Amino acid sequence: MTMRNGIELLVRRVSAIPQHSISSSIHFLPQFCTSSASPSSKLFIGGLSWSVDEQSLKDAFSSFGEVAEVRIAYDKGSGRSRGFGFVDFAEEGDALSAKDAMDGKGLLGRPLRISFALERVRGGPVVVPRLGKSKRDRERIFK
């Protein structure tokens, strides 16, 4: 199970708990668990060739609109690309057009996997619902 699938499963389970048994502080949880399908101006680009650099990635996406920032993740030890990066557009509509047009297309011999980037939450709160029910009842809710 991937981390994203685990978070989505947790949100579904928490959403299924009756509202009167959850403290009001739990309601902010969905804002930290945004789906990758929600539009934003930042795209995650996976499947990058090791020979792709920031300039070639910017050139590949600049035909869809103004590219505000391009970042490629590099391995600290070897300095080689980790095979993924991010392209941030000035406008959400440009990002959507680029995703639709470039997802699955090849760049320097490798097909790209493109999705909307999730915002990283550092030090975000960990919410554990406190239920007034027995352990057996809680287990039944989460099955």
Secondary structure, DSSP 8 states (H G I E B T S, - for coil): --HHHHHHHHHHHHHHS-GGGS-GGGGGHHHHS--TTS--SEEEEES--TT--HHHHHHHHGGGS-EEEEEEEE-TTT--EEEEEEEEESSHHHHHHHHHHHTT-EETTEE-EEEE-----TT--------SS-HHHHHHHT-
